[in-house]
Structure formats: structure tokens, C-alpha cells
Amino acid sequence: MAEILPIRPWRYNPSLSGDLDALASPLFDVVSEKQRKALYQNPLNSIHLSVPEGPDPTNRAAALLAKWKSEKVLVQDKLPAIYVYYQYFKLAGDSKEYCRKGFIAHIRAYDWEDGVILRHENTIPKAVNDRVDLLEKTELHVNPTHGLFTDPHFTLEHYMDAAIQNPLYETEDYQGVRDVLAVIHDASIIRRFIDVMSGKTIILADGHHRYEGSLIYKQKCIAANPNHRGDEGYNFHLMYFTNTEADDLRILPTHRIIRDLPDFHEQDILARLEPYFTITPVEDSHTVNEIIAGKPWAFGLLFSENAYKVRLKPDALQTMSWPFPDVVKKLDLTVMHYFIIGKALCIPGKVQRQSEYIDFDRSFSDCLQRVIKGDAQMAIITNEVSIEEVKAVCHSGFTMPQKSTYFYPKVIGGFLFTSIRQAEFELPVYSPI
């Protein structure tokens, strides 16, 4: 079902890759303004291709890419390969070192209705348009999206474990994660990867905007190409694949911040919540995340001076009018968006995706500080989503609310880039693949 191909990426010249820490960058949708300013100071940092700055940024990125190619800042691999990518990390309060194992390859950019790549989140239109513009001007996949496949037999991990013993790169990124990249050139092993993945469906874990940008760009190219065959570079997308059956797949919660909402009054909000929730004051706001941990339909509400635990009353779910199947209705995030954001804060569901009153923050301590300092009116603290919930929603054909999941750690940018420009995309004629 899923057609993947080995890649011939552009990578930093070996003379530069010894300082790869200074060239890598976070994904465009998680990099902070402070990080951007620091990274932009390095004229060779990959952020200049992933999040170009200044006026006419996409044309600037295209011109810079051409310059880097001509000056051999970037050099294209001669042989097709599968790239193995391991991320070693620890979680707060846990001494165990985890390792998320995966590999990077091209995958055919399947339309959603094909049912091969499944999404679990909605996208924000402006962010998609920005990705389309950048892809159109550069014809370059700067960062791989993150896709999940399921293989309880761990067929490919043996090959990846062998390859990672001889890493190309090993760095520590902005998350404190140790990122290790290796390569597989053996044609028979690459064929094994292709064959195993051909029977899989893929859940898109991260990178919905970049993937949807690829779909839109593909359709534009098809419309402009009367000789479209289906094997052109614009038909493919760069993806990092990990196995859902591994025990090192982590999804962290994404909390909601409310700011600048007109007619905001704490007591009015609580009164509108009361028909649906059991409301319990919390004396120490620093413990809210611990109090709700593991409890379904339980949320922490942080105000400037008060904090509450709220938990949905069992019968309240029956009043939800959104036309979703139970697998979506019963999600904590659906409950939060319908009852707390919709009913109590009076922000209708149809405008929540683009509401200027809703921010997202993955850090509980940041949420707490923003509310205490008055930078936010309120924070809604939630629990993480499980991988089983993600799978169930994907297979239902529906999606979760935006920013529902935060797969940790994030893929790092700058290790490799793949071109969909036809002359650079095609595998060499001597390739046995």
C-alpha cells in the first residue's frame, strides 16, 4: 500500500558537518522567536531554508539554496540510500534513557482519500500556504515529516540497529536529545524496507501542514504537466518512519492558553461549566497537572489567583451535539474544546481553529507563569493522548482538534534535504533499486 523510495539527499559538505550542532535547527512550527534570532546569526544554519526571514522569504530561500549548491556548501549523495535516524532522550523525572528508532525515505504523496496515509489533526490554512510557497520556489524537502507504521515483528529494526553502529552524525539538539544518523546503501536491504512498507498504512504523527503542502503542490504540478506519468519528483514526500509497537514512542500533552478574550470573568466561566463538570478548587496551582494525571475528562484550570480541577459529569457527554463518532467524542481534547472552550468561553467550534484568543503551550510551568504574570487570562491543562487513541481516530476517518498531540522528541532539521527537481530526484541509472 505505501510506496517508499530510497533517497539521494543533499547534505552539508563534510568539511562543515563536523560542526553540525551549529547547522541544525528545530522544525518551523516549534522553533521559538528567541531560537530563530540566534540561529539566523549563522549564515549557514538550515533555518534559512526551513523558515526564511525578511521580505520575499521564499525567493530568498531559493536563491540561497542555489548559492549553497554552487559553492558546495551542500553536496548531493551519489548513491540512493535509506537513512537510519535514532533519537536518545530522557523525560523529566525519569532516569531511563529512551531510544526512538526510525528511518528516513521518500514516500508517494497519497491523497487523503487513498487511505494510505491517515491524518489525525486538522491544519491551519495559512501555515499550509506558507509551506506550498516554499516548496514551489525551492523544490526541496527541508525537514521530514513523522509517519507511524505498525510492525509487531520488528522486521526492520535488525537492519537499523546494525547500521547505527557506524553513524555519520551524532549531535545533541536544542531539546537535549542525542540525534544519531546512519546510512544503508545495500540494495538488498533497501529492497527489504520497500517490501515491508508496501503492506503498511501510515499514520501521520507530525508534519500535517508540510504534508498537506506537498499534496497541494503535487496537484498544481499535475495540472501544469500534460505528460504527467506519476513518477516525477513532485509525487513524493520526505518522511521519517517509526514503529508504533516500540515502547519509546512518547506523546506529550499540549495545553491551551486563553488571552485577550472580551468579557472574560472567572465566576461567569465557572457558572457556565457547572452544569457539565464537577469543580474542585485546588489550593496549590503548581500541583494541578499532578492532580489530573491519568484521569479521563479531567482538566486543570489556571486563573491569575485561583486554580481548579474540573471533571466531566458522566451524563454530560450525551449532550454533545457535534456529529462525531464515539471514538472522537470521548477524547479529552474533544471534551475540552466542546464544553470548556465552546460552552464556557463561548468560542464556537467552527472558529476555534483560527481563533486569535487561543494559544498552545506544551510546558505546564510556562502556562502557570503566563497566567501569574498576566500574559494570559487562563490556562487549560490537559492529559496526553495515547497512541491507541490516535490509531482509533485515524481509522475512524475523522480528526482530532488542532494541536492535539506532541510527539516527543521532535525530528531535528539540517541533517539532510531532498530535492524533487527532476534531474536531482531521479535515481542514477546504475542503481539496482
Sequence and secondary structure as in RCSB ss.txt:
>XXXX:A:sequence
MAEILPIRPWRYNPSLSGDLDALASPLFDVVSEKQRKALYQNPLNSIHLSVPEGPDPTNRAAALLAKWKSEKVLV
QDKLPAIYVYYQYFKLAGDSKEYCRKGFIAHIRAYDWEDGVILRHENTIPKAVNDRVDLLEKTELHVNPTHGLFT
DPHFTLEHYMDAAIQNPLYETEDYQGVRDVLAVIHDASIIRRFIDVMSGKTIILADGHHRYEGSLIYKQKCIAAN
PNHRGDEGYNFHLMYFTNTEADDLRILPTHRIIRDLPDFHEQDILARLEPYFTITPVEDSHTVNEIIAGKPWAFG
LLFSENAYKVRLKPDALQTMSWPFPDVVKKLDLTVMHYFIIGKALCIPGKVQRQSEYIDFDRSFSDCLQRVIKGD
AQMAIITNEVSIEEVKAVCHSGFTMPQKSTYFYPKVIGGFLFTSIRQAEFELPVYSPI
>XXXX:A:secstr
   EE B  EEE HHHHTTGGGT B  TTT  HHHHHHHHTSTT THHHHS  SSSHHHHHHHHHHHHHHTTSEE
E SS BEEEEEEEE  TT    EEEEEEEEEEE   GGGSSEE  B   HHHHHHHHHHHHHH EE S EEEEE 
 TT TTHHHHHHHTTS SEEEE TTS EEEEEEE  HHHHHHHHHHHTT  EEEEE HHHHHHHHHHHHHHHHH 
TT  S SGGGEEEEEEEETTSTT EEE  EEEE S TT  HHHHHHHHTTTEEEEE S GGGHHHHHTT TTEEE
EE SS EEEEEE TTGGGG  S   HHHHTSHHHHIIIIIIIIIT   HHHHTT TTEEEES HHHHHHHHHHTS
 SEEEE     HHHHHHHHHHT  B TT  EEES   BSS BEE SHHHHS  TT   
